[in-house]
């Protein structure tokens, strides 16, 4: 049986509960929901990248990428992304940032975007990912 390994990238804030930023088992890597927190030093409180959706989406995608890389994967290995927005008015802007971020990929992953109202104050977007490694 393949061992399950927790993934905790350097610079990521400690999780607020007992969960990992990512989990790898065999060739599967699940990235937990990431938000737009800037990298932190151990013991520091997380800080949001900025008040705008654009700033937060860029940082959130960078955080997803950091978890992927810490787990031995890349953006090319992602088969599914789930995006959670706090406002339906943000769809077009998020899609624009998303397209910029993934412009160089050979094949885009499947994606699902939905509106979710449960994010902490000040956070506008959360993204999780599923990667399958060769």
Beta strands, then each sheet from edge to edge (+ up, - down):
strand 1: 4-7
strand 2: 22-25
strand 3: 28-34
strand 4: 78-85
strand 5: 110-115
strand 6: 125-132
sheet 1: 1+ 2- 3+ 6- 4+ 5+
end
